[in-house]
Amino acid sequence: MEKKLMFICESAESFLITALAKTLTGAGFTVSFNMPRPNEIEAMEEKPQFFLVYLDGDESGYNTTLEYLAGLKKLLPEEHIFLIGNPIDIKGAYRFIPEELTSGCFQRPVNTTDLITQLNLAFSGYRSDITTIERGFEGNEDTQKKTVLIVDDDTSFLRSMQTGLAKKFNVFITNSGMNAVNFLKDRTVDLILLDYEMPVLSGLEVFRIIRSEQNTEHIPVIFLTSKDDKNTVMKVLEGKPADYLLKPISPTILSQTVENFFKKLESDKNDKGKSDPNVPAELEMIDEKFSL
């Protein structure tokens, strides 16, 4: 999917704008430019996913554009609006577009690595508003159901999987590895579905923390990854997880896979002749696909 981005600025020919645009183009973004003229943006049949408002020059020239973008964000929540400017410019901009309607701000001079990271996170569906752990059920947990924690930085994937699994399991979700670690300090779950590629704290780092703590070392972990190259798979298997699954995966298939996992786990526990009491049950779940 094409990543379309529009710079809203007074001059597309300034050195800083040109340098930023070149860097963003190199990072895979399709960059266009528009002066702070909301009527021209409104006339566009297909609007970009990202608006970068470069606050420079006459502040009043941006006011109506910021108000327009605030209204656009309410109509099209999937749009992302970022502000670039000095602290005074950015603070002034929030009088015309509420801070909660923006996806972020960057002070000049812009750290391009941070900018690209934030844009890619927004493009992937990451939302910072899942600040702790959300649960996919009302009232108390059903003690007859297994409890699953899903950890993934892709919010749309989380929502989809939450809906698909909540019919059969107690489901908790978070888009942060640190949130997951803190959550598991106070309680336990029956299974963790853990994204391998996450910002800040990677899935492998989360996995190592889980395995280092006495109250979580026994929890089965299934890695989720969108990469199937040998190097990535070898890294995924480094800590000997219970299994790994390739994304994208439908909620129905994931739900059935998790259900089959618990059935086999229970079967292996009951089969005393097969199980070695000194071997964690989850290690017995590792099948032939781990042999590369």
C-alpha positions, -999 to +999 in steps of 0.1 A: +000+000+000+014+034-010+024+057+018+012+092+007+023+122+026+017+159+021+038+187+034+018+218+042+043+247+041+048+282+027+076+272+004+085+237-009+118+250-021+134+258+012+165+238+020+150+222+051+118+211+034+137+198+004+161+178+026+132+163+046+112+154+015+143+137+000+148+116+032+111+107+033+110+097-003+141+075+003+122+058+032+093+048+008+069+078+011+052+095-018+056+132-010+035+161-022+033+198-012+006+223-006+005+258+008-017+264+038-049+267+017-076+244+031-099+249+000-073+233-022-070+203+002-108+200+004-109+199-035-087+168-036-105+136-045-080+114-028-064+128+003-031+115+017-028+095+049-003+119+064-002+157+067+030+173+079+023+209+088+056+228+088+049+258+110+072+285+098+066+322+090+032+339+096+013+319+122-021+334+111-016+318+077-019+283+092-049+289+115-077+281+090-058+252+077-053+237+112-090+242+119-098+225+086-075+195+095-091+192+129-125+188+112-111+164+086-096+142+114-130+139+131-145+127+098-116+105+088-099+091+119-074+071+098-058+104+087-026+114+106-016+150+113+019+158+125+032+193+134+068+205+129+079+238+144+095+254+175+078+250+209+060+284+206+046+276+171+034+242+182+018+255+214+000+282+193-012+256+168-030+237+195-054+266+198-067+257+164-063+219+163-066+201+197-035+181+206-054+149+209-063+151+172-027+152+161-005+121+158+026+138+171+048+169+169+085+174+161+106+204+171+131+218+147+157+207+138+138+175+131+154+142+140+146+124+107+150+089+123+123+096+149+101+112+122+103+081+099+098+058+129+066+076+140+052+078+105+058+040+100+042+032+133+012+053+124+010+036+090+011+002+106-019+010+127-001+016+160-019+038+184-005+051+216-039+052+233-036+016+243-015+027+272-021-003+295-039-036+290-074-039+275-096-068+279-121-083+254-148-093+277-174-077+300-177-084+337-156-111+354-134-136+336-150-169+327-131-195+348-141-222+323-122-205+296-084-202+290-069-168+292-048-154+263-027-122+262-020-108+228+010-084+224+014-066+191+022-030+180-003-032+151-035-019+167-058-030+139-044-065+141-050-065+178-086-054+175-092-081+149-076-109+169-093-097+201-127-100+184-119-134+169-106-150+201-130-135+226-157-160+217-137-189+231-112-173+254-107-146+280-086-121+259-063-093+270-044-071+245-017-045+245+005-028+219+035-025+242+060-051+254+066-032+287+028-031+294+028-069+290+057-074+313+041-051+340+008-068+336+023-103+341+039-091+374+005-091+391-013-120+374-008-149+350-023-161+317-025-195+300-009-184+267+009-153+253+007-145+216+037-122+211+047-102+181+083-106+172+089-072+156+079-044+179+095-009+186+112+000+219+111-035+234+112-063+208+093-095+211+125-114+217+134-091+246+099-095+261+103-132+258+136-132+276+121-112+304+092-135+307+115-165+309+137-149+335+109-144+360+098-173+382+061-164+381+061-162+342+087-187+330+061-215+327+037-195+304+036-209+268+045-182+242+037-184+205+055-159+184+038-139+156+060-128+127+055-115+092+089-127+081+097-163+071+133-160+060+157-184+077+176-158+096+144-144+112+130-179+120+163-189+136+161-158+159+125-165+167+134-201+177+164-189+198+145-191+231+125-222+222+090-208+222+060-231+221+054-223+184+055-195+159+028-183+134+032-163+102+012-131+097-011-122+082-034-147+097-072-146+099-089-144+133-108-177+126-076-196+118-058-181+148-086-190+171-086-226+159-048-228+162-050-216+198-078-240+206-058-269+190-027-258+210-046-261+243-061-295+233-027-309+225-011-294+256-038-310+278-034-343+259+003-343+265-001-336+302-025-365+305-003-389+286+021-397+314+038-423+294+050-398+268+058-368+290+090-364+308+082-346+341+115-327+339+107-312+305+083-282+304+051-292+285+054-263+260+088-276+248+070-308+237+048-287+214+077-278+191+071-297+159+090-304+127+088-269+113+115-259+138+140-281+120+155-259+093 
